[in-house]
Amino acid sequence: MSDYVSADLYHTYMNSIWEETTDGIVIVDLQRIVLDVNPAFEQMYGWTKEELVGRKLPVGPAHLYKEFARLYDQVIEGKKVAAAEYPKLCKNGKHLHVSITLSAVRDSSGKTTGIVAIERDITKRKQTEKALRETEQLYSHLTQNVLAGVFVRQDRKIVYINSYMSAMLGYTREEFVTLRTADYIDAIELFTIKRQVAEILIKKREPRYTVTVRGKKKDGGFVYLEVNLSLIMYKGRTAMLGSAKDVTSSVALERSLRESAEMYQRVMKLLPEPIVLSDHGKIIYANNSAIKLVRAENRHEVIGHSVFEYIHSDHHEDSLREMDLIMFDEEPSQFEERQIICRDGQTIDVEMSSIRINNYMGKRVILTVIRDLTDRKRSEDMLVRSEKLSVIGQLAAGVAHEIRNPLTALKGFTQLLKTKNEGYGSYLDIMSNELDRINLIVNEFMTLAKPHFTRFNDENLVHILRGVISVLETQAIMTNVDIETQVEDCLMIIHADANQLKQVFINVIKNAIEAMPDGGRVTIAICSNFPDSVCLTIRDEGIGMTDSIIGKIGQPFITTKEKGTGLGLMISSRIIEAHHGTLHIVSRHGEGTEVQITLPLAKPAMTDLN
């Protein structure tokens, strides 16, 4: 009973396999006449069981008939054929790629009575393998014919290299496999490359890296390579894919451009005029004079910034239009006056001219030459002022002469009337005071008009100043003004007319005292501008002056005092100029005024031992 159950169960298993398997199964006799096929075979080839049973098995292309006959003969002879791959014909005329396993069907005596073939459809696998082969052929063709070196590095050695890479460095493929990296990469750059490769392998989040290196050729020469590295899977394991392009000529050109730019910069650095190079409005170079002009502490405060940070907003539109024109013109632009803003916020007058440079580090840039107009403007102002003084001097000579005689008569008769008409004494006093004021103005006119016979001697500036201070201390005390001196007992010898300098110092210090009607402090200091000049500063704490007033100070009849004539400071400026010095006024409204007088030293300053 158990044998019967086992046979029945075996039959059930075999029937299940026959019906459910996805592999096609066909049984043929020794003449290859079909005895039976399973459903999967019908589905694979399109023929029904009824169409196949009793007929010779279709095998496929005609050129394979002999091959199939040979396989069947091998099975009949007792051999087994496993996983043979062939194309076979379908009912619709198409072919399938199948993997065939053949085995013999024997009777109870062991005699071969037929053959069973198990066939698996491998068409998709074959198509995939074909596509993979074609892709590999394409990549192989590309790597061998691309104008760049291609290599694969795995386990610290080269496992693939194309012919272009081999030709660039002069090594054969076989030689490359045996080389160390140091054999074909310059040792100076090798450490950096190894570090970058290690980072790529460790992080894997940034699997790309580009670097320019100097490669060593087999013949001892050098070639510059631009190498791109990326992480790939090669034969199932991590590897580094690299492409290398010969950039020797580009590196040489870049070096030539850099050397040319450095030469330009060295030349421009030594030029006294400020020079700026800009690229699309961005400053890429400024020489020492330009850095100094804008009062920057270092180049970093200028390089990389927009030119419009330094050009006054009133000139932005004109400057932008000029930059556009320069890029299309070979000739330099005309010098145009502009105002620039320094780092400290001060505005200075300049003139600029620009020209296009066609090849600076491979780029078209604009070179701008700047001229500081401060000294020229000051000279022009001084010339205008000098002409005014000359005209005023000529006018003063005539006016003073014409006024003085009647003025003397008026003053005399006024005094006479005071003795005769006591009832009008107050009115006559007013007339007398006003006549004195007219006389003062006439005397100042005469000072301008008459020739100055100066007597220059070696004088100690400190002694002259101390004498003036002692004279004015009484007036200062009466108006609640303290005079603070920061003057050392030094021998500051100048070649000067002492009386004229006293006149200047008295005028300036009196102005400082009178600028503080409610009291305050006047600070007077002398310092040596080693080695050839001395600077005297007189600073008050008055209300100061506006910029518009400062610009007119020194001109005749320009004054901030109610009863001033404006001639005193003009005369003082003239005296200082005659002594080859300068008089400069710095004032802020509400903060006071500082007068700076600079005079040349006749001898170096030294301590007064007396």
Secondary structure, DSSP 8 states (H G I E B T S, - for coil): -HHHHHHHHHHHHHHHHHHH-SSEEEEEETT-BEEEE-HHHHHHHS--HHHHTTSB---SSGGGHHHHHHHHHHHHTT--EEEEEEEEE-TTS-EEEEEEEEEEEE-TTS-EEEEEEEEEE-HHHHHHHHHHHHHHHHHHHHHHHSSSEEEEEETTEEEEE-HHHHHHHT--HHHHHH--HHHHB-HHHHHHHHHHHHHHHHH-SS-EEEEEEEEE-TTS-EEEEEEEEEEEEETTEEEEEEEEEE-HHHHHHHHHHHHHHHHHHHHHHH-SS-EEEEETTEEEEE-HHHHHHTT-SSGGGTTTSBGGGTB-GGGHHHHHHHHHHHTT-SS----EEEEEE-TTS-EEEEEEEEEEEEEETTEEEEEEEEEE-HHHHHHHHHHHHHHHHHHHHHHHHHHHHHHHHHHHHHHHHHHHHHHH-GGGHHHHHHHHHHHHHHHHHHHHHHHHHS------EEEEHHHHHHHHHHHHHHHHHHTTEEEEEE--SEE-EEEE-HHHHHHHHHHHHHHHHHT-TT-EEEEEEEEEETTTEEEEEEE--S----HHHHTTTTSTT--SSTT--S-HHHHHHHHHHHTT-EEEEEEETTTEEEEEEEEE-SS--EE---
